[in-house]
Amino acid sequence: MKIDNYVPKNQRREVSDKRIRNLKIMSKVAIFTSSLMYIAYIPEIMQNFSGNPVSPIQPFVATVNATLWTLYGWFKTYKDWPLIISNVPGVIFGLITLVTVFIH
């Protein structure tokens, strides 16, 4: 299993323009849907502020997960921007949800 996306020049294969275009479209759709998933924390944040705190377990696990994926995308040989961009909202909204659970 390859851990990183670095491939030595002598082992690189030609990639078709169609595949590159399809991957770019897929990455934009994934960024959008992932961001929506994390933005869905807004109702939970509002519940926390209204005095009905939600369980902190799910936002905590989502925050840890999003943080790990963001760091993984950042530290690869070539930064994986779709992975980073799609998980940063998870870090932000997960943290906000966690904080509001405890300061309602």
C-alpha positions in Angstrom: 0.0 0.0 0.0 1.3 3.4 -0.9 1.3 5.9 1.9 1.9 9.0 -0.1 1.2 10.3 -3.6 4.8 10.8 -4.7 5.8 8.8 -7.8 9.4 8.9 -9.1 9.5 10.5 -12.6 10.6 7.2 -14.3 7.5 5.4 -12.9 4.9 8.1 -13.7 2.1 7.2 -16.2 0.3 9.5 -18.6 -3.1 10.6 -17.4 -5.8 11.5 -19.9 -7.3 14.9 -19.9 -10.8 13.4 -19.5 -9.7 11.6 -16.3 -8.2 14.8 -14.9 -11.4 16.7 -15.7 -13.6 14.0 -14.1 -11.4 14.0 -10.9 -11.6 17.8 -10.7 -15.4 17.7 -10.9 -15.6 14.9 -8.4 -13.4 16.8 -6.0 -15.6 19.9 -6.2 -18.7 17.8 -5.6 -17.0 16.1 -2.6 -15.9 19.5 -1.2 -19.5 20.8 -1.5 -21.1 17.7 0.1 -18.6 17.4 2.9 -19.0 21.1 3.7 -22.8 20.6 3.9 -22.3 17.7 6.2 -20.4 19.8 8.6 -22.5 22.9 8.2 -25.4 20.7 9.4 -24.0 21.2 12.9 -25.6 24.7 13.0 -28.9 23.4 14.3 -27.0 21.5 17.1 -25.1 24.7 17.9 -28.4 26.6 18.1 -29.8 23.8 20.4 -26.8 24.2 22.7 -27.3 27.9 22.9 -31.0 27.5 23.7 -30.2 25.4 26.7 -30.8 21.9 25.2 -27.2 20.7 24.8 -26.6 17.8 22.5 -24.3 14.8 23.3 -20.6 15.9 22.8 -19.5 12.4 21.6 -20.4 12.7 17.9 -19.0 16.3 17.4 -15.9 15.3 19.2 -15.3 12.2 17.0 -16.1 14.3 13.9 -13.6 17.0 15.0 -10.9 14.4 15.6 -11.6 12.7 12.2 -11.7 16.0 10.3 -8.5 17.1 12.0 -6.6 13.9 11.1 -7.8 14.0 7.4 -6.8 17.7 7.2 -3.3 17.0 8.6 -3.0 13.9 6.3 -3.8 16.0 3.2 -1.4 18.8 4.4 1.6 16.6 5.1 1.5 14.5 1.9 4.3 15.2 -0.5 1.9 17.2 -2.7 -0.8 18.8 -0.6 -4.2 17.3 -1.3 -6.3 20.4 -1.4 -9.7 18.8 -2.0 -9.1 16.7 1.1 -7.9 19.7 3.2 -10.7 22.0 2.0 -13.4 19.5 2.6 -12.4 18.7 6.2 -11.5 22.2 7.5 -15.3 23.0 8.0 -15.4 19.8 10.1 -12.7 21.1 12.4 -14.3 24.5 12.7 -18.0 23.5 13.2 -17.0 20.4 15.3 -15.1 22.6 17.7 -17.8 25.2 17.8 -20.4 22.5 18.6 -18.2 21.1 21.3 -17.5 24.4 22.9 -21.2 25.4 22.9 -22.2 22.0 24.5 -20.3 23.1 27.6 -21.0 26.9 27.7 -24.7 26.8 27.1 
